[in-house]
Amino acid sequence: MTFDDFLQAFFSVEILQQAWPILWAGLLNTLLLSVVVVPLGFIGGLVLALLGTVHSRWVRWPLIAWVDLFRSLPPLVLLVFVYAGLPFAGLEVNALTAVAIGFFLNTGAYYGEILRAGIESVPRGQVEAARCTGLTTAQAMLHVVLPQAVRNVLPDLISNTLEVVKLTSIASVVAMPELLFQARQAQSVTYNATPIMAAAVIYFILLWPVVRLLSRLENRQLAGRR
């Protein structure tokens, strides 16, 4: 294979021009998925983390079982189960709803463990000091503990968010026309790998700034510990 053949097979400008409209549509759906599933996962994780502060075995043991279950299940299996299983329970869901539910269950468990670690990293004396100022336990958690907890685990939260955005590509298994799904459709029509390469470049352009931000935060956190 000559270099020109290589360029034609993987980086064809003509093929890219033909495929761009559906790649753009796929990119918009990927952004939509990210905007939906990341906040859902964070909210679910926050609820789990707050429940983890309850000192009751009737809450703690079911919570541990819930987190372990959804961290152990592969996201792809969970997504297929939600999409194909809910109709048997009389609940018809579209692809976007199935993805939102699946990611809520899976990523919520991961966000929950990260936030729980952040809450536990805040000294107990902070809560007691906040209570002495007249704040209730809930107000102390909201205004004193949670801001410090999020700051302490911010690199982990960003890293997990990065993985969630990349994981949205599995939505293609339920025919959600996100970026990878559209790229594979274009490849099957054009018999050319250019759409797949274009999707890879788009993912890189979107996520590389986040990767650099994560590296800076991790380096700053390491420097602060010295």
GROMACS elastic network, one bead per residue, 0.5 to 0.9 nm:
[ bonds ]
;  ai    aj funct       b0    kb
    1     4     6  0.81400   500
    1     5     6  0.59642   500
    1     6     6  0.66976   500
    2     5     6  0.51292   500
    2     6     6  0.63258   500
    2     7     6  0.87945   500
    3     7     6  0.62523   500
    3     8     6  0.86003   500
    4     7     6  0.51118   500
    4     8     6  0.61523   500
    4     9     6  0.85786   500
    5     8     6  0.50476   500
    5     9     6  0.60876   500
    5    10     6  0.86508   500
    6     9     6  0.51387   500
    6    10     6  0.61508   500
    6    11     6  0.77035   500
    7    10     6  0.53622   500
    7    12     6  0.61134   500
    7   194     6  0.89078   500
    8    11     6  0.56877   500
    8    13     6  0.81166   500
    8    14     6  0.89315   500
    8    15     6  0.87227   500
    8   192     6  0.82528   500
    8   194     6  0.81391   500
    9    12     6  0.65011   500
    9   191     6  0.88331   500
    9   192     6  0.56893   500
    9   193     6  0.60265   500
    9   194     6  0.66032   500
   10   192     6  0.68140   500
   10   195     6  0.81365   500
   10   196     6  0.83192   500
   10   197     6  0.65880   500
   10   198     6  0.89025   500
   11    14     6  0.89144   500
   11    15     6  0.81288   500
   11    16     6  0.77393   500
   11   192     6  0.89789   500
   11   193     6  0.77270   500
   11   194     6  0.50729   500
   11   195     6  0.84608   500
   11   197     6  0.72685   500
   11   198     6  0.80344   500
   12    15     6  0.52854   500
   12    16     6  0.61690   500
   12    17     6  0.86901   500
   12   192     6  0.83591   500
   12   193     6  0.87261   500
   12   194     6  0.60084   500
   12   195     6  0.89960   500
   13    16     6  0.50098   500
   13    17     6  0.61799   500
   13    18     6  0.87160   500
   13   194     6  0.83287   500
   14    17     6  0.52336   500
   14    18     6  0.64706   500
   14    19     6  0.87743   500
   15    18     6  0.51104   500
   15    19     6  0.60936   500
   15    20     6  0.83996   500
   15   190     6  0.72851   500
   15   192     6  0.76559   500
   15   194     6  0.66974   500
   15   195     6  0.75749   500
   16    19     6  0.50595   500
   16    20     6  0.56678   500
   16   194     6  0.64591   500
   16   195     6  0.63845   500
   16   198     6  0.75383   500
   17    20     6  0.53216   500
   17    21     6  0.79957   500
   18    21     6  0.72695   500
   18    22     6  0.87278   500
   18   186     6  0.87507   500
   18   190     6  0.89726   500
   19    22     6  0.58685   500
   19    23     6  0.62021   500
   19    24     6  0.86995   500
   19   182     6  0.88522   500
   19   183     6  0.79092   500
   19   186     6  0.59736   500
   19   187     6  0.85657   500
   19   190     6  0.85342   500
   19   194     6  0.87932   500
   19   195     6  0.65853   500
   20    24     6  0.58978   500
   20    25     6  0.85108   500
   20   195     6  0.81163   500
   20   198     6  0.89130   500
   21    24     6  0.51730   500
   21    25     6  0.63494   500
   21    26     6  0.87245   500
   22    26     6  0.61138   500
   22    27     6  0.85446   500
   22   179     6  0.84847   500
   22   182     6  0.60716   500
   22   183     6  0.77531   500
   22   185     6  0.87856   500
   22   186     6  0.76404   500
   23    27     6  0.61135   500
   23    28     6  0.86751   500
   23   178     6  0.85190   500
   23   179     6  0.60705   500
   23   180     6  0.83874   500
   23   181     6  0.89912   500
   23   182     6  0.57853   500
   23   183     6  0.61112   500
   23   186     6  0.81337   500
   23   195     6  0.76142   500
   23   198     6  0.83552   500
   23   199     6  0.74284   500
   24    28     6  0.62970   500
   24    29     6  0.87013   500
   24   179     6  0.77391   500
   24   182     6  0.88094   500
   25    28     6  0.52080   500
   25    29     6  0.64062   500
   25    30     6  0.87515   500
   25   177     6  0.79832   500
   25   178     6  0.76463   500
   25   179     6  0.75337   500
   25   182     6  0.78737   500
   26    29     6  0.50829   500
   26    30     6  0.61857   500
   26    31     6  0.86760   500
   26   177     6  0.57221   500
   26   180     6  0.72681   500
   26   181     6  0.72891   500
   26   182     6  0.55439   500
   26   183     6  0.78436   500
   27    31     6  0.62202   500
   27    32     6  0.85419   500
   27   178     6  0.62858   500
   27   180     6  0.85975   500
   27   182     6  0.86922   500
   27   199     6  0.85242   500
   27   202     6  0.82586   500
   28    31     6  0.51041   500
   28    32     6  0.61275   500
   28    33     6  0.86190   500
   28   178     6  0.75590   500
   28   179     6  0.78902   500
   29    33     6  0.60766   500
   29    34     6  0.85441   500
   29   176     6  0.81946   500
   29   177     6  0.67454   500
   29   179     6  0.70659   500
   30    33     6  0.50658   500
   30    34     6  0.61999   500
   30    35     6  0.86402   500
   30   165     6  0.81033   500
   30   168     6  0.68627   500
   30   169     6  0.77909   500
   30   177     6  0.83030   500
   30   179     6  0.59529   500
   30   180     6  0.87816   500
   31    34     6  0.50595   500
   31    35     6  0.61513   500
   31    36     6  0.86103   500
   31   165     6  0.85400   500
   31   178     6  0.85917   500
   32    35     6  0.51360   500
   32    36     6  0.62332   500
   32    37     6  0.86404   500
   33    36     6  0.51216   500
   33    37     6  0.59058   500
   33    38     6  0.81992   500
   33    96     6  0.75757   500
   33    99     6  0.81095   500
   33   100     6  0.77580   500
   33   165     6  0.81868   500
   33   168     6  0.68712   500
   33   171     6  0.89237   500
   33   178     6  0.82004   500
   34    37     6  0.53731   500
   34    38     6  0.56896   500
   34    39     6  0.83865   500
   34   164     6  0.77138   500
   34   165     6  0.57254   500
   34   168     6  0.71942   500
   35    38     6  0.60329   500
   35    39     6  0.68433   500
   35    40     6  0.88312   500
   36    39     6  0.61504   500
   36    40     6  0.63875   500
   36    41     6  0.88099   500
   36   100     6  0.68916   500
   37    40     6  0.50175   500
   37    41     6  0.59101   500
   37    42     6  0.84741   500
   37    99     6  0.79413   500
   37   100     6  0.55825   500
   37   101     6  0.84263   500
   37   103     6  0.60979   500
   37   104     6  0.65154   500
   37   107     6  0.83672   500
   37   164     6  0.80319   500
   37   165     6  0.85732   500
   37   168     6  0.86766   500
   38    41     6  0.51924   500
   38    42     6  0.61556   500
   38    43     6  0.86195   500
   38   103     6  0.83148   500
   38   104     6  0.82827   500
   38   107     6  0.80501   500
   38   161     6  0.66591   500
   38   164     6  0.70424   500
   38   165     6  0.77667   500
   39    42     6  0.50071   500
   39    43     6  0.60046   500
   39    44     6  0.84323   500
   39   104     6  0.88968   500
   40    43     6  0.52104   500
   40    44     6  0.60887   500
   40    45     6  0.84606   500
   40   100     6  0.76484   500
   40   101     6  0.87900   500
   40   103     6  0.79663   500
   40   104     6  0.56262   500
   40   107     6  0.85296   500
   40   108     6  0.74419   500
   41    44     6  0.50832   500
   41    45     6  0.59766   500
   41    46     6  0.85035   500
   41   100     6  0.88921   500
   41   103     6  0.66613   500
   41   105     6  0.73634   500
   41   106     6  0.77229   500
   41   107     6  0.50716   500
   41   109     6  0.78937   500
   41   110     6  0.83457   500
   41   111     6  0.67034   500
   41   112     6  0.86268   500
   42    46     6  0.60351   500
   42    47     6  0.86500   500
   42   104     6  0.83590   500
   42   107     6  0.76560   500
   42   108     6  0.60370   500
   42   110     6  0.89446   500
   42   111     6  0.58174   500
   42   112     6  0.76340   500
   42   157     6  0.89433   500
   42   161     6  0.89991   500
   43    46     6  0.50409   500
   43    47     6  0.63204   500
   43    48     6  0.86975   500
   43   104     6  0.86709   500
   43   108     6  0.72643   500
   43   111     6  0.85193   500
   43   112     6  0.88041   500
   44    47     6  0.52504   500
   44    48     6  0.63300   500
   44    49     6  0.86622   500
   44   104     6  0.65963   500
   44   105     6  0.76890   500
   44   107     6  0.81593   500
   44   109     6  0.74932   500
   44   111     6  0.76915   500
   44   112     6  0.71513   500
   45    48     6  0.50454   500
   45    49     6  0.60258   500
   45    50     6  0.85639   500
   45   104     6  0.86982   500
   45   107     6  0.75571   500
   45   109     6  0.58174   500
   45   110     6  0.69130   500
   45   113     6  0.73199   500
   45   114     6  0.81948   500
   45   115     6  0.70890   500
   45   116     6  0.86245   500
   46    49     6  0.50228   500
   46    50     6  0.61336   500
   46    51     6  0.85140   500
   46   108     6  0.79278   500
   46   111     6  0.71954   500
   46   112     6  0.57307   500
   46   115     6  0.66236   500
   46   116     6  0.81746   500
   47    50     6  0.52165   500
   47    51     6  0.61420   500
   47    52     6  0.85655   500
   47   108     6  0.87565   500
   47   112     6  0.74100   500
   48    51     6  0.50578   500
   48    52     6  0.61508   500
   48    63     6  0.73196   500
   48    67     6  0.83026   500
   48   108     6  0.77810   500
   48   109     6  0.74246   500
   48   111     6  0.86017   500
   48   112     6  0.52873   500
   48   113     6  0.80338   500
   48   115     6  0.87088   500
   48   116     6  0.80233   500
   49    53     6  0.68831   500
   49   111     6  0.83074   500
   49   113     6  0.67150   500
   49   114     6  0.82347   500
   49   115     6  0.58271   500
   49   117     6  0.84504   500
   49   119     6  0.78958   500
   50    53     6  0.53712   500
   50    54     6  0.73015   500
   50   112     6  0.85221   500
   50   115     6  0.86448   500
   50   116     6  0.74487   500
   50   119     6  0.86334   500
   50   141     6  0.89727   500
   51    54     6  0.54425   500
   51    55     6  0.88914   500
   51    59     6  0.72642   500
   51    60     6  0.76209   500
   51    63     6  0.76496   500
   52    55     6  0.77601   500
   52    59     6  0.78295   500
   52    60     6  0.62840   500
   52    63     6  0.72463   500
   52    64     6  0.85988   500
   52   112     6  0.87958   500
   52   116     6  0.69316   500
   53    56     6  0.89069   500
   53    60     6  0.85358   500
   53   116     6  0.80556   500
   53   119     6  0.85114   500
   53   120     6  0.87452   500
   54    57     6  0.85678   500
   54    59     6  0.70033   500
   54    60     6  0.71821   500
   55    58     6  0.88752   500
   55    59     6  0.77727   500
   55    60     6  0.72540   500
   56    59     6  0.53968   500
   56    60     6  0.59343   500
   56    61     6  0.84936   500
   57    61     6  0.55721   500
   57    62     6  0.81846   500
   58    61     6  0.61614   500
   58    62     6  0.68925   500
   58    63     6  0.88038   500
   59    62     6  0.58084   500
   59    63     6  0.61007   500
   59    64     6  0.87570   500
   60    63     6  0.50371   500
   60    64     6  0.61523   500
   60    65     6  0.86894   500
   61    64     6  0.50966   500
   61    65     6  0.62521   500
   61    66     6  0.86097   500
   62    65     6  0.50383   500
   62    66     6  0.60821   500
   62    67     6  0.86640   500
   63    66     6  0.50541   500
   63    67     6  0.62084   500
   63    68     6  0.85267   500
   64    67     6  0.52525   500
   64    68     6  0.60198   500
   64    69     6  0.84217   500
   65    68     6  0.52105   500
   65    69     6  0.59751   500
   65    70     6  0.87132   500
   66    69     6  0.52227   500
   66    70     6  0.63936   500
   66    71     6  0.85593   500
   66   109     6  0.78813   500
   67    70     6  0.55017   500
   67    71     6  0.60045   500
   67    72     6  0.84189   500
   67   105     6  0.88754   500
   67   106     6  0.85794   500
   67   108     6  0.84595   500
   67   109     6  0.50582   500
   67   110     6  0.78315   500
   67   112     6  0.80384   500
   67   113     6  0.80806   500
   68    71     6  0.51963   500
   68    72     6  0.59328   500
   68    73     6  0.86466   500
   68   109     6  0.78574   500
   69    72     6  0.52591   500
   69    73     6  0.63274   500
   69   106     6  0.89865   500
   69   109     6  0.87992   500
   70    73     6  0.53038   500
   70    74     6  0.81363   500
   70    75     6  0.84266   500
   70    78     6  0.83321   500
   70   105     6  0.63219   500
   70   106     6  0.52121   500
   70   107     6  0.83354   500
   70   108     6  0.85996   500
   70   109     6  0.63259   500
   70   110     6  0.86614   500
   71    74     6  0.76662   500
   71    75     6  0.85975   500
   71   105     6  0.87669   500
   71   106     6  0.61487   500
   71   107     6  0.80440   500
   71   109     6  0.61538   500
   71   110     6  0.67888   500
   72    75     6  0.88884   500
   72   106     6  0.88768   500
   73    76     6  0.84098   500
   73    77     6  0.68915   500
   73    78     6  0.64302   500
   73   106     6  0.78935   500
   74    77     6  0.53481   500
   74    78     6  0.62818   500
   74    79     6  0.86771   500
   74   106     6  0.84706   500
   75    78     6  0.50025   500
   75    79     6  0.60119   500
   75    80     6  0.86256   500
   75   102     6  0.72476   500
   75   103     6  0.74591   500
   75   106     6  0.64998   500
   75   107     6  0.88292   500
   75   167     6  0.84830   500
   75   170     6  0.83130   500
   76    79     6  0.51195   500
   76    80     6  0.62813   500
   76    81     6  0.85576   500
   76   102     6  0.87545   500
   76   170     6  0.65099   500
   76   171     6  0.83689   500
   76   173     6  0.81066   500
   77    80     6  0.52543   500
   77    81     6  0.60755   500
   77    82     6  0.86416   500
   78    81     6  0.50365   500
   78    82     6  0.61650   500
   78    83     6  0.85949   500
   78   102     6  0.60354   500
   78   103     6  0.86000   500
   78   105     6  0.86439   500
   78   106     6  0.79621   500
   79    82     6  0.52214   500
   79    83     6  0.61286   500
   79    84     6  0.84684   500
   79    98     6  0.67759   500
   79    99     6  0.62966   500
   79   101     6  0.80816   500
   79   102     6  0.50621   500
   79   103     6  0.77132   500
   79   170     6  0.84533   500
   79   171     6  0.79048   500
   79   173     6  0.84731   500
   79   174     6  0.79944   500
   80    83     6  0.51196   500
   80    84     6  0.58197   500
   80    85     6  0.77476   500
   80    98     6  0.84613   500
   80   102     6  0.85885   500
   80   173     6  0.75773   500
   80   174     6  0.70979   500
   81    84     6  0.53297   500
   81    85     6  0.51315   500
   81    86     6  0.77035   500
   81   102     6  0.86168   500
   82    85     6  0.52055   500
   82    86     6  0.56304   500
   82    87     6  0.86788   500
   82    93     6  0.88699   500
   82    98     6  0.59566   500
   82    99     6  0.81698   500
   82   101     6  0.74360   500
   82   102     6  0.64679   500
   83    86     6  0.62122   500
   83    87     6  0.76266   500
   83    92     6  0.85941   500
   83    93     6  0.69959   500
   83    94     6  0.78191   500
   83    95     6  0.71103   500
   83    97     6  0.85893   500
   83    98     6  0.52410   500
   83    99     6  0.78607   500
   83   102     6  0.85451   500
   83   174     6  0.71132   500
   84    87     6  0.63875   500
   84    88     6  0.77221   500
   84    98     6  0.89952   500
   84   174     6  0.89746   500
   85    88     6  0.55390   500
   85    89     6  0.70921   500
   85    91     6  0.87859   500
   86    89     6  0.51266   500
   86    90     6  0.66150   500
   86    91     6  0.52214   500
   86    92     6  0.66010   500
   86    93     6  0.74122   500
   86    98     6  0.88006   500
   87    93     6  0.73305   500
   88    91     6  0.71641   500
   88    92     6  0.85462   500
   89    92     6  0.85286   500
   93    96     6  0.80549   500
   93    97     6  0.59047   500
   93    98     6  0.61396   500
   94    97     6  0.54466   500
   94    98     6  0.62320   500
   94    99     6  0.87183   500
   94   174     6  0.89864   500
   94   176     6  0.89520   500
   95    98     6  0.51357   500
   95    99     6  0.61637   500
   95   100     6  0.85867   500
   95   171     6  0.78419   500
   95   174     6  0.59490   500
   95   175     6  0.68274   500
   95   176     6  0.56090   500
   96    99     6  0.51625   500
   96   100     6  0.61182   500
   96   101     6  0.86747   500
   96   171     6  0.83301   500
   96   174     6  0.89136   500
   96   176     6  0.67805   500
   97   101     6  0.61680   500
   97   102     6  0.85397   500
   98   101     6  0.52204   500
   98   102     6  0.60785   500
   98   103     6  0.85191   500
   98   174     6  0.83361   500
   99   102     6  0.51110   500
   99   103     6  0.59751   500
   99   104     6  0.82794   500
   99   168     6  0.83603   500
   99   171     6  0.64131   500
   99   174     6  0.82673   500
   99   176     6  0.84808   500
  100   103     6  0.53315   500
  100   104     6  0.59091   500
  100   105     6  0.86630   500
  101   104     6  0.50212   500
  101   105     6  0.63057   500
  101   106     6  0.86839   500
  102   105     6  0.53690   500
  102   106     6  0.62339   500
  102   107     6  0.84001   500
  103   106     6  0.50250   500
  103   107     6  0.54307   500
  103   108     6  0.73589   500
  103   164     6  0.82522   500
  103   168     6  0.87058   500
  104   107     6  0.56759   500
  104   108     6  0.53112   500
  104   109     6  0.82372   500
  105   108     6  0.54068   500
  105   109     6  0.65021   500
  106   109     6  0.55675   500
  106   110     6  0.69415   500
  107   110     6  0.50750   500
  107   111     6  0.60568   500
  107   112     6  0.82821   500
  107   160     6  0.82907   500
  107   161     6  0.88327   500
  107   164     6  0.72564   500
  108   111     6  0.51094   500
  108   112     6  0.58212   500
  108   113     6  0.86432   500
  109   112     6  0.50204   500
  109   113     6  0.64346   500
  109   114     6  0.88507   500
  110   113     6  0.53111   500
  110   114     6  0.64025   500
  110   115     6  0.86977   500
  110   160     6  0.77415   500
  111   114     6  0.51220   500
  111   115     6  0.60783   500
  111   116     6  0.84066   500
  111   156     6  0.89849   500
  111   157     6  0.70589   500
  111   160     6  0.74646   500
  111   161     6  0.88393   500
  112   115     6  0.52100   500
  112   116     6  0.59255   500
  112   117     6  0.85504   500
  113   116     6  0.50060   500
  113   117     6  0.61911   500
  113   118     6  0.86117   500
  114   117     6  0.52445   500
  114   118     6  0.63484   500
  114   119     6  0.88315   500
  114   150     6  0.89861   500
  114   153     6  0.68376   500
  114   156     6  0.69194   500
  114   157     6  0.69582   500
  114   160     6  0.89744   500
  115   119     6  0.61471   500
  115   120     6  0.85589   500
  115   146     6  0.85645   500
  115   149     6  0.68427   500
  115   150     6  0.68683   500
  115   153     6  0.71842   500
  115   157     6  0.81798   500
  116   119     6  0.51004   500
  116   120     6  0.61935   500
  116   121     6  0.85940   500
  116   149     6  0.83120   500
  117   120     6  0.51220   500
  117   121     6  0.61779   500
  117   149     6  0.78745   500
  117   152     6  0.89713   500
  117   153     6  0.77099   500
  118   121     6  0.50751   500
  118   122     6  0.68771   500
  118   145     6  0.88838   500
  118   146     6  0.80360   500
  118   148     6  0.77010   500
  118   150     6  0.62501   500
  118   151     6  0.80246   500
  118   152     6  0.58973   500
  118   153     6  0.55728   500
  118   154     6  0.88775   500
  119   122     6  0.55668   500
  119   123     6  0.87160   500
  119   141     6  0.89246   500
  119   145     6  0.65235   500
  119   146     6  0.66372   500
  119   148     6  0.78655   500
  119   150     6  0.79944   500
  119   152     6  0.87556   500
  120   123     6  0.73945   500
  120   124     6  0.83182   500
  120   149     6  0.77979   500
  121   124     6  0.88435   500
  121   148     6  0.86530   500
  121   149     6  0.67956   500
  121   152     6  0.75028   500
  122   125     6  0.83853   500
  122   126     6  0.71122   500
  122   127     6  0.86625   500
  122   145     6  0.64870   500
  122   146     6  0.87454   500
  122   148     6  0.67804   500
  122   149     6  0.63269   500
  122   152     6  0.84668   500
  123   126     6  0.56929   500
  123   127     6  0.77344   500
  123   145     6  0.88334   500
  124   127     6  0.55707   500
  124   128     6  0.66793   500
  124   129     6  0.88324   500
  125   129     6  0.59500   500
  125   130     6  0.84327   500
  126   129     6  0.51330   500
  126   130     6  0.61481   500
  126   131     6  0.86359   500
  126   140     6  0.84566   500
  126   144     6  0.72861   500
  126   145     6  0.73208   500
  127   130     6  0.50371   500
  127   131     6  0.61494   500
  127   132     6  0.86500   500
  127   137     6  0.76069   500
  127   140     6  0.60092   500
  127   141     6  0.73568   500
  127   144     6  0.72850   500
  127   145     6  0.70463   500
  128   131     6  0.50541   500
  128   132     6  0.62820   500
  128   133     6  0.89228   500
  128   140     6  0.86592   500
  129   132     6  0.51065   500
  129   133     6  0.66949   500
  129   140     6  0.89953   500
  130   133     6  0.52906   500
  130   134     6  0.69985   500
  130   135     6  0.58815   500
  130   136     6  0.81293   500
  130   137     6  0.83933   500
  130   139     6  0.85480   500
  130   140     6  0.56843   500
  130   141     6  0.89926   500
  130   143     6  0.89757   500
  130   144     6  0.71835   500
  131   134     6  0.52987   500
  131   136     6  0.60980   500
  131   137     6  0.68195   500
  131   139     6  0.87752   500
  131   140     6  0.67546   500
  132   135     6  0.71894   500
  135   138     6  0.79289   500
  135   139     6  0.56237   500
  135   140     6  0.58289   500
  136   139     6  0.50805   500
  136   140     6  0.60465   500
  136   141     6  0.85269   500
  137   140     6  0.50830   500
  137   141     6  0.61678   500
  137   142     6  0.86461   500
  138   141     6  0.50932   500
  138   142     6  0.61724   500
  138   143     6  0.85839   500
  139   142     6  0.50281   500
  139   143     6  0.58411   500
  139   144     6  0.77461   500
  140   143     6  0.53972   500
  140   144     6  0.51557   500
  140   145     6  0.63990   500
  140   146     6  0.85610   500
  141   144     6  0.56792   500
  141   146     6  0.58233   500
  141   147     6  0.87083   500
  142   145     6  0.63417   500
  142   146     6  0.55561   500
  142   147     6  0.74704   500
  143   146     6  0.66143   500
  143   147     6  0.66721   500
  144   147     6  0.61122   500
  144   148     6  0.67488   500
  144   149     6  0.88478   500
  145   148     6  0.54586   500
  145   149     6  0.59718   500
  145   150     6  0.86619   500
  146   150     6  0.59919   500
  146   151     6  0.84377   500
  147   150     6  0.53434   500
  147   151     6  0.62503   500
  147   152     6  0.86935   500
  148   151     6  0.50830   500
  148   152     6  0.61125   500
  148   153     6  0.87905   500
  149   152     6  0.51521   500
  149   153     6  0.64377   500
  149   154     6  0.83715   500
  150   153     6  0.53726   500
  150   154     6  0.55630   500
  150   157     6  0.80445   500
  151   154     6  0.50908   500
  151   155     6  0.84383   500
  152   155     6  0.80766   500
  152   156     6  0.89189   500
  152   221     6  0.85687   500
  153   156     6  0.53310   500
  153   157     6  0.62599   500
  153   158     6  0.87975   500
  154   158     6  0.61657   500
  154   159     6  0.85054   500
  154   214     6  0.88149   500
  154   217     6  0.78969   500
  154   218     6  0.89683   500
  155   158     6  0.51865   500
  155   159     6  0.60513   500
  155   160     6  0.85649   500
  155   213     6  0.88891   500
  155   214     6  0.58827   500
  155   215     6  0.82628   500
  155   217     6  0.60118   500
  155   218     6  0.60447   500
  155   221     6  0.84339   500
  156   159     6  0.50058   500
  156   160     6  0.60769   500
  156   161     6  0.84954   500
  156   214     6  0.86032   500
  156   218     6  0.88883   500
  157   160     6  0.51804   500
  157   161     6  0.61258   500
  157   162     6  0.86030   500
  158   162     6  0.61124   500
  158   163     6  0.86858   500
  158   210     6  0.78721   500
  158   211     6  0.87699   500
  158   213     6  0.87407   500
  158   214     6  0.65810   500
  159   162     6  0.50749   500
  159   163     6  0.64224   500
  159   164     6  0.87434   500
  159   210     6  0.86781   500
  159   211     6  0.80407   500
  159   214     6  0.68396   500
  160   163     6  0.50946   500
  160   164     6  0.62142   500
  160   165     6  0.87694   500
  161   165     6  0.62686   500
  161   166     6  0.86861   500
  162   165     6  0.53002   500
  162   166     6  0.64148   500
  162   167     6  0.85888   500
  162   207     6  0.72847   500
  162   210     6  0.73720   500
  162   211     6  0.78533   500
  163   166     6  0.51243   500
  163   167     6  0.59586   500
  163   168     6  0.87686   500
  164   168     6  0.64211   500
  165   168     6  0.54041   500
  165   169     6  0.79911   500
  165   207     6  0.85836   500
  166   169     6  0.61991   500
  166   170     6  0.86775   500
  166   203     6  0.79879   500
  166   207     6  0.86194   500
  167   170     6  0.59549   500
  167   171     6  0.81100   500
  168   171     6  0.56224   500
  168   172     6  0.83182   500
  168   178     6  0.79129   500
  169   172     6  0.61549   500
  169   173     6  0.86815   500
  169   178     6  0.68196   500
  169   179     6  0.71819   500
  169   180     6  0.58897   500
  169   181     6  0.75688   500
  170   173     6  0.59316   500
  170   174     6  0.81892   500
  170   176     6  0.88648   500
  170   178     6  0.89913   500
  170   180     6  0.84692   500
  170   181     6  0.87920   500
  171   174     6  0.57656   500
  171   175     6  0.68749   500
  171   176     6  0.54167   500
  171   177     6  0.78115   500
  171   178     6  0.70246   500
  171   180     6  0.89155   500
  171   181     6  0.81319   500
  172   176     6  0.50292   500
  172   177     6  0.63084   500
  172   178     6  0.65448   500
  172   179     6  0.85991   500
  172   180     6  0.70378   500
  172   181     6  0.51018   500
  172   182     6  0.86170   500
  173   176     6  0.72663   500
  173   181     6  0.83637   500
  174   177     6  0.88309   500
  175   178     6  0.84824   500
  175   181     6  0.74723   500
  176   181     6  0.72894   500
  177   180     6  0.78413   500
  177   181     6  0.53623   500
  177   182     6  0.58210   500
  178   181     6  0.54110   500
  178   182     6  0.61932   500
  178   183     6  0.86415   500
  179   182     6  0.52544   500
  179   183     6  0.61097   500
  179   184     6  0.86734   500
  179   199     6  0.65656   500
  179   202     6  0.89600   500
  179   203     6  0.89167   500
  180   184     6  0.61495   500
  180   185     6  0.85479   500
  180   196     6  0.73428   500
  180   199     6  0.65141   500
  180   200     6  0.86283   500
  181   184     6  0.52300   500
  181   185     6  0.62239   500
  181   186     6  0.87118   500
  182   186     6  0.61715   500
  182   187     6  0.85398   500
  182   195     6  0.84510   500
  182   199     6  0.89412   500
  183   186     6  0.51084   500
  183   187     6  0.61231   500
  183   188     6  0.86641   500
  183   193     6  0.88820   500
  183   194     6  0.86584   500
  183   195     6  0.50095   500
  183   196     6  0.53044   500
  183   197     6  0.86214   500
  183   198     6  0.79570   500
  183   199     6  0.64127   500
  184   188     6  0.61600   500
  184   189     6  0.86879   500
  184   193     6  0.87347   500
  184   195     6  0.72427   500
  184   196     6  0.65811   500
  185   188     6  0.51959   500
  185   189     6  0.64525   500
  185   190     6  0.87730   500
  185   195     6  0.87676   500
  186   189     6  0.51792   500
  186   190     6  0.60692   500
  186   191     6  0.80918   500
  186   192     6  0.82601   500
  186   193     6  0.88824   500
  186   194     6  0.89053   500
  186   195     6  0.62428   500
  186   196     6  0.83912   500
  187   190     6  0.52031   500
  187   191     6  0.52956   500
  187   192     6  0.53527   500
  187   193     6  0.58852   500
  187   194     6  0.73436   500
  187   195     6  0.59181   500
  187   196     6  0.69978   500
  188   191     6  0.53836   500
  188   192     6  0.76223   500
  189   192     6  0.81344   500
  190   193     6  0.83235   500
  190   194     6  0.89481   500
  190   195     6  0.88429   500
  192   195     6  0.72786   500
  192   196     6  0.85440   500
  193   196     6  0.54306   500
  193   197     6  0.63790   500
  193   198     6  0.87004   500
  194   197     6  0.50581   500
  194   198     6  0.60258   500
  194   199     6  0.86117   500
  195   199     6  0.61910   500
  195   200     6  0.86796   500
  196   199     6  0.50776   500
  196   200     6  0.63207   500
  196   201     6  0.87560   500
  197   200     6  0.50411   500
  197   201     6  0.62935   500
  197   202     6  0.86838   500
  198   201     6  0.50915   500
  198   202     6  0.62059   500
  198   203     6  0.86909   500
  199   202     6  0.50475   500
  199   203     6  0.62212   500
  199   204     6  0.86112   500
  200   203     6  0.51873   500
  200   204     6  0.62458   500
  200   205     6  0.87398   500
  201   204     6  0.50181   500
  201   205     6  0.61794   500
  201   206     6  0.86168   500
  202   205     6  0.51120   500
  202   206     6  0.61591   500
  202   207     6  0.85803   500
  203   206     6  0.51545   500
  203   207     6  0.60054   500
  203   208     6  0.81362   500
  204   207     6  0.53022   500
  204   208     6  0.54546   500
  204   209     6  0.87604   500
  205   208     6  0.57245   500
  205   209     6  0.75235   500
  206   209     6  0.69774   500
  206   210     6  0.78458   500
  207   210     6  0.52061   500
  207   211     6  0.62598   500
  207   212     6  0.88107   500
  208   212     6  0.62589   500
  208   213     6  0.86180   500
  209   212     6  0.51088   500
  209   213     6  0.61855   500
  209   214     6  0.85859   500
  210   214     6  0.60857   500
  210   215     6  0.86202   500
  211   214     6  0.50436   500
  211   215     6  0.62501   500
  211   216     6  0.87540   500
  212   215     6  0.50769   500
  212   216     6  0.63130   500
  212   217     6  0.87078   500
  213   216     6  0.51777   500
  213   217     6  0.62568   500
  213   218     6  0.86481   500
  214   217     6  0.51500   500
  214   218     6  0.61359   500
  214   219     6  0.85836   500
  215   218     6  0.51282   500
  215   219     6  0.61061   500
  215   220     6  0.85207   500
  216   219     6  0.51346   500
  216   220     6  0.60558   500
  216   221     6  0.85061   500
  217   220     6  0.50489   500
  217   221     6  0.60457   500
  217   222     6  0.85646   500
  218   221     6  0.50355   500
  218   222     6  0.61426   500
  218   223     6  0.85619   500
  219   222     6  0.50857   500
  219   223     6  0.61017   500
  219   224     6  0.85777   500
  220   223     6  0.50440   500
  220   224     6  0.61626   500
  220   225     6  0.88234   500
  221   224     6  0.50952   500
  221   225     6  0.65456   500
  222   225     6  0.52726   500
  222   226     6  0.68031   500
  223   226     6  0.54660   500
